[in-house]
Amino acid sequence: MPTSRPPISYLLPLTLALLHTALSYDPKSVHVLFLTDCTHYSDWMAAGMAFSFKNSGQPGKITRVMCCTEKEKAHYPHDMLTIMDTHVAPSFAHNEETNDNYPPFNKPGAVLDFMQHGTSEADWMLVIDSHALSADYTYMIGCANALADRHIPEIDPRSDELAGPKGRRCDQVGGWVYMHKDDLSRVAPLWLEYTAWNLTGDQYVEPHGKAWISEMYGYGFACAKSDVWHTWDRGVMHYPTYDPPMSASSKLIHYGLQFDVVTGGPSNYTFDKHDHYQFDVRQCPPWDLTPRKNREEIRGGLFPHAPRVSELLNTEGNHVLYYHNLLSIETIATLNAGFCSFHMDNCDETIQLYEACQETLERYIEVKIAIKEAESTLLGCQDEHVSGHWQPDWPFLMH
């Protein structure tokens, strides 16, 4: 490596240190539980989550709760266990009593295993997973029909509309969970018990198939039985393509759906995480980083960079569309920065690693600055898109 270049092991941590102040760890603040399995698909998302948490300023601790079969656990790479505190739980995807295979069993199972065998000094727990959706789930009509009548008839219908219609027996909620640890300890075993898949009212399920929202009903029923009730919060989680929240700054960016970055070029940039089931974040250089067609699967290294901020389409004063594009760029920039952080700790220093990760960090800084400026502009907007009471802040976790 030319002597004019400082070692990457020195340069990248220094660059990141300039971006954010050190975390003030308070073990009794919020403890984040990040739920995954043991696949390549979950590993690259975990690398992105670890990086975004470390550079967020969010106090507290994060633990990856990872469900693995005994075979997966025996062959799981040790270096992936070092990116964040990790609690390995058994796989709950197969129910021995019913001979039922249903991967979402892992979510309540992971929480239950951690609450029974893990350790936490925090009073409050934030539970998120790599496939979570958030806010209100009005399609969970089973909270107010025969499904709830069948499973929790002893629960009196609610008279409020804080998390669903009047007359419901459970709240129409799901995705992320923010709850006191004492309540979560009571809810967790019932959450797994009630995660049944028949008679869900899910209009998307194929005949005789398993409804993907069964776990959500399991959670709703468990909370109702535990006398834990919710208030809808539409501002905590945000998709890159959603309008800015009207009354609160987002703390979670969820890239669960395909999103596009609108440029002035012949084609837009498109990203869908479901195109990257086999992406191996552990793959060290050399990498093939030649430009790829949209949605072409990448096997390792880095994702194709999103456009530079300067390459965005002139939105002619449409601040909301501009902000959408910036959040999309930030998502890719943060993931790639997380990958570089992992490569820096686990790969041999090479010229390609230096050059690729230096560019990655430059793009990350660039879009962070642009988002801060855009949020200042949006704060002053008084149109139909943005409330004057909106408080800007950088999202702190990405999943």
C-alpha positions as CSV (number, residue, x, y, z in Angstrom):
1,M,0.0,0.0,0.0
2,P,1.4,3.4,-0.9
3,T,2.9,5.2,2.1
4,S,0.8,8.3,1.4
5,R,-2.3,6.4,2.5
6,P,-2.8,5.9,6.2
7,P,-3.8,2.4,7.3
8,I,-7.5,1.8,6.9
9,S,-7.7,0.5,10.4
10,Y,-6.7,4.0,11.5
11,L,-8.6,6.1,9.0
12,L,-12.1,4.7,9.1
13,P,-12.6,4.7,12.9
14,L,-11.2,8.3,13.0
15,T,-13.7,9.3,10.3
16,L,-16.6,7.8,12.2
17,A,-15.4,9.4,15.5
18,L,-15.8,12.8,13.8
19,L,-19.4,12.1,13.0
20,H,-20.8,11.3,16.4
21,T,-20.0,11.7,20.0
22,A,-19.3,8.7,22.2
23,L,-22.3,6.9,23.6
24,S,-23.1,7.4,27.2
25,Y,-24.0,3.9,28.1
26,D,-26.7,3.7,30.8
27,P,-27.5,0.0,31.4
28,K,-30.8,0.9,33.0
29,S,-32.1,2.8,30.0
30,V,-33.6,1.0,27.0
31,H,-32.4,-2.5,26.0
32,V,-32.9,-3.2,22.2
33,L,-33.6,-6.8,21.2
34,F,-32.9,-7.3,17.5
35,L,-34.4,-10.6,16.4
36,T,-32.9,-12.7,13.6
37,D,-32.1,-16.2,12.4
38,C,-28.8,-17.6,11.4
39,T,-28.8,-17.0,7.6
40,H,-26.7,-14.8,5.3
41,Y,-29.8,-12.7,4.8
42,S,-30.0,-11.8,8.5
43,D,-26.2,-11.4,8.9
44,W,-25.9,-8.5,6.5
45,M,-28.9,-6.8,8.1
46,A,-27.3,-7.3,11.5
47,A,-24.1,-5.6,10.3
48,G,-26.2,-2.7,9.2
49,M,-28.1,-2.6,12.5
50,A,-24.9,-2.8,14.6
51,F,-23.4,0.2,12.7
52,S,-26.5,2.4,12.8
53,F,-26.9,1.7,16.6
54,K,-23.3,2.5,17.4
55,N,-23.4,5.8,15.5
56,S,-26.9,6.9,16.6
57,G,-26.2,8.4,20.0
58,Q,-29.0,6.1,21.4
59,P,-28.1,5.3,25.0
60,G,-28.5,1.7,26.3
61,K,-27.6,-1.7,24.9
62,I,-28.5,-3.7,21.9
63,T,-28.6,-7.5,21.8
64,R,-29.1,-9.7,18.8
65,V,-31.4,-12.6,19.7
66,M,-30.6,-15.2,17.1
67,C,-32.7,-18.4,16.6
68,C,-30.7,-21.3,15.3
69,T,-31.1,-25.0,15.0
70,E,-28.4,-27.1,16.6
71,K,-26.9,-27.8,13.2
72,E,-26.9,-24.0,12.3
73,K,-25.4,-23.2,15.7
74,A,-22.6,-25.7,15.3
75,H,-21.5,-24.2,11.9
76,Y,-22.2,-20.5,12.6
77,P,-19.1,-18.3,12.0
78,H,-17.6,-16.9,15.1
79,D,-16.8,-13.5,13.7
80,M,-20.5,-12.8,13.2
81,L,-21.0,-13.2,16.9
82,T,-18.7,-10.2,17.6
83,I,-20.5,-7.5,15.8
84,M,-22.9,-7.0,18.7
85,D,-23.9,-8.7,21.9
86,T,-25.6,-11.9,20.9
87,H,-27.9,-14.3,22.6
88,V,-28.4,-17.6,20.7
89,A,-31.8,-19.1,21.2
90,P,-33.1,-22.4,19.8
91,S,-35.2,-22.4,16.6
92,F,-38.9,-22.4,17.2
93,A,-39.9,-22.6,13.6
94,H,-41.1,-26.2,13.9
95,N,-43.8,-26.9,16.5
96,E,-43.4,-30.5,17.7
97,E,-46.8,-30.8,19.2
98,T,-48.7,-29.8,16.0
99,N,-46.0,-30.8,13.5
100,D,-46.4,-27.3,12.1
101,N,-43.6,-25.4,10.3
102,Y,-44.0,-21.7,10.7
103,P,-40.9,-19.4,10.8
104,P,-42.7,-16.5,12.6
105,F,-42.9,-18.8,15.7
106,N,-39.3,-17.6,16.1
107,K,-40.3,-14.1,17.1
108,P,-42.2,-14.9,20.3
109,G,-39.9,-17.8,20.9
110,A,-36.8,-15.6,20.8
111,V,-38.3,-13.1,23.1
112,L,-39.4,-15.8,25.6
113,D,-36.0,-17.5,25.5
114,F,-34.2,-14.2,26.2
115,M,-36.6,-13.2,29.0
116,Q,-36.0,-16.6,30.6
117,H,-32.3,-17.1,30.0
118,G,-30.8,-13.7,29.0
119,T,-29.7,-10.8,31.2
120,S,-30.7,-7.2,31.1
121,E,-30.4,-4.3,33.6
122,A,-32.8,-2.1,31.7
123,D,-36.3,-1.4,32.8
124,W,-37.6,-1.0,29.3
125,M,-37.3,-3.3,26.3
126,L,-37.5,-2.4,22.6
127,V,-38.1,-5.5,20.4
128,I,-37.5,-5.2,16.7
129,D,-36.8,-7.7,13.9
130,S,-35.5,-7.5,10.4
131,H,-39.0,-8.0,8.9
132,A,-41.0,-5.7,11.2
133,L,-43.8,-3.4,10.1
134,S,-45.1,-0.7,12.5
135,A,-47.9,1.7,13.3
136,D,-51.6,0.8,13.2
137,Y,-52.8,-2.5,11.7
138,T,-56.4,-1.9,10.8
139,Y,-56.5,-5.0,8.7
140,M,-56.3,-7.1,11.9
141,I,-60.1,-7.4,11.9
142,G,-59.8,-10.6,14.0
143,C,-59.4,-8.4,17.1
144,A,-63.1,-7.6,16.8
145,N,-64.8,-10.6,15.2
146,A,-65.1,-14.4,15.7
147,L,-61.4,-14.9,16.0
148,A,-61.1,-13.0,19.2
149,D,-64.4,-14.3,20.4
150,R,-63.0,-17.8,20.0
151,H,-59.6,-17.4,21.6
152,I,-60.1,-14.7,24.2
153,P,-63.9,-14.6,25.0
154,E,-63.1,-13.7,28.6
155,I,-61.7,-10.3,27.6
156,D,-64.2,-7.5,27.8
157,P,-64.6,-5.4,24.5
158,R,-62.7,-2.1,24.7
159,S,-64.6,1.2,24.8
160,D,-61.6,3.3,23.5
161,E,-60.1,3.8,20.1
162,L,-56.5,4.1,21.2
163,A,-55.3,1.1,19.2
164,G,-58.3,-0.1,17.2
165,P,-62.1,0.3,17.0
166,K,-64.5,0.2,19.9
167,G,-65.6,-3.3,20.7
168,R,-62.3,-5.0,20.0
169,R,-60.9,-7.6,22.4
170,C,-57.3,-7.0,21.4
171,D,-55.2,-4.1,20.0
172,Q,-54.5,-3.9,16.3
173,V,-50.7,-3.6,16.7
174,G,-47.6,-5.4,15.7
175,G,-44.0,-5.1,14.5
176,W,-41.9,-3.4,17.1
177,V,-42.6,-3.7,20.8
178,Y,-41.7,-1.1,23.5
179,M,-42.6,-2.4,26.8
180,H,-41.6,-2.6,30.5
181,K,-39.6,-5.8,31.1
182,D,-42.0,-6.9,33.8
183,D,-44.9,-6.7,31.3
184,L,-42.9,-8.4,28.6
185,S,-42.0,-11.3,30.9
186,R,-45.8,-11.9,31.4
187,V,-46.7,-11.4,27.7
188,A,-43.9,-13.6,26.1
189,P,-45.1,-17.1,27.1
190,L,-48.7,-16.3,26.0
191,W,-47.4,-14.7,22.8
192,L,-45.9,-18.0,21.7
193,E,-48.9,-20.0,22.9
194,Y,-51.5,-17.9,21.0
195,T,-49.5,-17.8,17.7
196,A,-52.0,-20.1,15.9
197,W,-52.5,-19.8,12.2
198,N,-56.1,-21.0,11.6
199,L,-59.1,-18.6,11.4
200,T,-57.0,-15.4,11.2
201,G,-59.1,-13.5,8.7
202,D,-56.0,-12.8,6.7
203,Q,-57.2,-12.1,3.1
204,Y,-53.7,-12.6,1.7
205,V,-53.3,-16.2,2.7
206,E,-53.6,-19.0,0.1
207,P,-56.2,-21.8,0.7
208,H,-54.9,-24.1,3.4
209,G,-51.8,-22.0,3.9
210,K,-50.3,-20.3,6.9
211,A,-51.3,-16.7,7.5
212,W,-48.3,-14.4,7.8
213,I,-50.1,-12.3,10.5
214,S,-50.7,-15.2,12.9
215,E,-47.8,-14.1,15.1
216,M,-49.3,-10.6,15.2
217,Y,-52.6,-12.0,16.5
218,G,-50.6,-14.1,19.0
219,Y,-49.1,-10.9,20.3
220,G,-52.4,-9.1,20.4
221,F,-54.2,-11.9,22.3
222,A,-51.2,-12.3,24.7
223,C,-51.3,-8.6,25.6
224,A,-55.0,-8.7,26.1
225,K,-54.7,-11.7,28.4
226,S,-51.9,-9.9,30.3
227,D,-53.9,-6.6,30.5
228,V,-51.4,-4.7,28.5
229,W,-52.9,-2.2,26.1
230,H,-51.4,0.1,23.5
231,T,-51.7,3.6,22.0
232,W,-51.0,3.8,18.2
233,D,-47.9,5.7,17.3
234,R,-47.6,6.5,13.7
235,G,-44.3,8.4,13.9
236,V,-41.8,6.0,15.4
237,M,-41.1,4.0,12.3
238,H,-40.7,5.3,8.8
239,Y,-40.3,3.8,5.3
240,P,-37.9,5.7,3.0
241,T,-40.9,6.5,0.6
242,Y,-43.3,7.6,3.3
243,D,-44.1,11.3,3.9
244,P,-42.3,12.8,6.8
245,P,-44.1,12.1,10.1
246,M,-46.5,14.9,11.1
247,S,-45.8,15.1,14.8
248,A,-42.7,13.2,15.8
249,S,-39.3,12.4,14.4
250,S,-38.8,8.8,13.2
251,K,-36.4,6.6,15.2
252,L,-36.7,3.5,13.1
253,I,-36.1,3.3,9.3
254,H,-37.6,0.1,7.9
255,Y,-36.5,-0.9,4.4
256,G,-38.9,-3.8,4.1
257,L,-40.3,-2.8,0.7
258,Q,-38.8,-1.9,-2.6
259,F,-37.8,1.7,-2.9
260,D,-36.5,3.9,-5.7
261,V,-34.3,6.9,-5.9
262,V,-35.4,9.3,-8.6
263,T,-32.5,10.7,-10.6
264,G,-32.1,12.8,-13.7
265,G,-30.6,9.9,-15.6
266,P,-32.0,7.3,-17.9
267,S,-33.1,5.0,-15.1
268,N,-33.8,5.3,-11.3
269,Y,-31.9,3.4,-8.6
270,T,-34.0,0.6,-7.2
271,F,-33.4,-1.5,-4.0
272,D,-35.3,-4.4,-2.6
273,K,-33.8,-6.4,0.3
274,H,-35.5,-9.5,-0.9
275,D,-33.2,-9.6,-3.9
276,H,-30.3,-10.3,-1.5
277,Y,-31.0,-13.5,0.4
278,Q,-27.6,-14.9,-0.5
279,F,-25.5,-11.8,0.1
280,D,-22.5,-12.7,2.3
281,V,-21.4,-9.8,4.4
282,R,-18.3,-11.8,5.4
283,Q,-16.8,-11.9,1.9
284,C,-13.5,-10.0,1.9
285,P,-11.8,-8.4,-1.1
286,P,-11.3,-8.8,-3.9
287,W,-14.8,-7.8,-4.9
288,D,-16.4,-7.3,-8.2
289,L,-17.8,-3.8,-7.8
290,T,-18.7,-3.1,-11.5
291,P,-22.0,-1.4,-11.9
292,R,-24.9,-3.8,-12.0
293,K,-28.4,-3.6,-13.4
294,N,-31.2,-2.8,-10.9
295,R,-32.2,-5.7,-8.8
296,E,-29.3,-7.9,-10.0
297,E,-28.2,-10.1,-7.1
298,I,-24.9,-9.2,-5.4
299,R,-23.1,-12.0,-3.7
300,G,-20.9,-10.1,-1.3
301,G,-18.7,-7.0,-0.5
302,L,-20.9,-3.9,-0.9
303,F,-24.3,-3.1,-2.4
304,P,-24.2,-0.9,-5.5
305,H,-24.0,2.7,-4.3
306,A,-27.1,4.8,-4.5
307,P,-26.7,8.0,-6.5
308,R,-24.9,11.0,-5.0
309,V,-27.0,13.7,-3.6
310,S,-25.9,15.9,-6.5
311,E,-27.3,13.4,-9.0
312,L,-30.9,13.6,-7.7
313,L,-33.6,14.8,-10.0
314,N,-34.3,18.5,-9.6
315,T,-37.6,18.4,-7.6
316,E,-38.3,22.0,-8.2
317,G,-39.2,22.9,-4.6
318,N,-40.9,19.6,-3.8
319,H,-39.2,19.2,-0.5
320,V,-41.0,16.0,0.4
321,L,-40.0,14.1,-2.7
322,Y,-36.4,15.3,-2.2
323,Y,-36.5,14.0,1.4
324,H,-37.8,10.7,0.2
325,N,-34.8,10.4,-2.1
326,L,-32.4,11.3,0.7
327,L,-33.8,8.7,3.1
328,S,-33.5,6.1,0.4
329,I,-29.9,7.1,-0.3
330,E,-29.2,7.1,3.5
331,T,-30.5,3.6,3.8
332,I,-28.0,2.2,1.3
333,A,-25.2,4.4,2.5
334,T,-25.7,3.2,6.1
335,L,-25.8,-0.4,5.1
336,N,-22.6,-0.1,3.1
337,A,-20.9,1.8,5.9
338,G,-21.9,-1.1,8.2
339,F,-20.4,-3.6,5.9
340,C,-17.2,-1.6,5.7
341,S,-17.1,-1.4,9.5
342,F,-17.3,-5.2,9.5
343,H,-14.7,-5.6,6.7
344,M,-12.3,-3.3,8.5
345,D,-12.4,-5.5,11.6
346,N,-12.2,-8.8,9.8
347,C,-10.4,-8.5,6.4
348,D,-6.8,-8.0,5.4
349,E,-6.0,-4.4,4.5
350,T,-5.9,-4.0,0.7
351,I,-6.0,-1.0,-1.7
352,Q,-9.5,-2.0,-2.8
353,L,-10.7,-2.1,0.7
354,Y,-9.2,1.3,1.4
355,E,-10.6,2.9,-1.7
356,A,-14.1,1.3,-1.6
357,C,-14.6,2.0,2.0
358,Q,-13.2,5.5,1.8
359,E,-15.8,6.3,-0.9
360,T,-18.5,4.6,1.2
361,L,-17.8,6.8,4.2
362,E,-17.7,9.9,2.0
363,R,-21.2,9.1,0.7
364,Y,-22.4,8.3,4.2
365,I,-21.3,11.7,5.5
366,E,-22.6,13.5,2.4
367,V,-26.2,12.2,2.8
368,K,-26.2,12.8,6.6
369,I,-25.4,16.4,6.0
370,A,-28.0,16.7,3.3
371,I,-30.7,15.1,5.4
372,K,-29.9,17.6,8.3
373,E,-30.3,20.5,5.9
374,A,-33.5,19.1,4.4
375,E,-35.1,18.6,7.8
376,S,-34.4,22.2,8.6
377,T,-36.2,23.2,5.5
378,L,-39.1,20.8,6.2
379,L,-39.5,22.3,9.6
380,G,-40.3,25.6,8.1
381,C,-42.9,24.2,5.6
382,Q,-46.5,25.0,6.2
383,D,-48.1,23.0,3.4
384,E,-50.3,20.0,3.2
385,H,-47.4,17.6,3.6
386,V,-45.7,18.8,6.8
387,S,-46.9,20.2,10.1
388,G,-45.2,23.1,11.6
389,H,-44.8,21.1,14.8
390,W,-42.7,18.4,13.1
391,Q,-39.4,17.9,15.0
392,P,-36.5,16.7,12.9
393,D,-34.0,14.2,14.0
394,W,-31.8,11.5,12.4
395,P,-33.4,8.0,12.5
396,F,-31.3,5.9,14.8
397,L,-31.9,2.3,13.8
398,M,-32.3,0.8,10.4
399,H,-33.9,-2.6,9.7
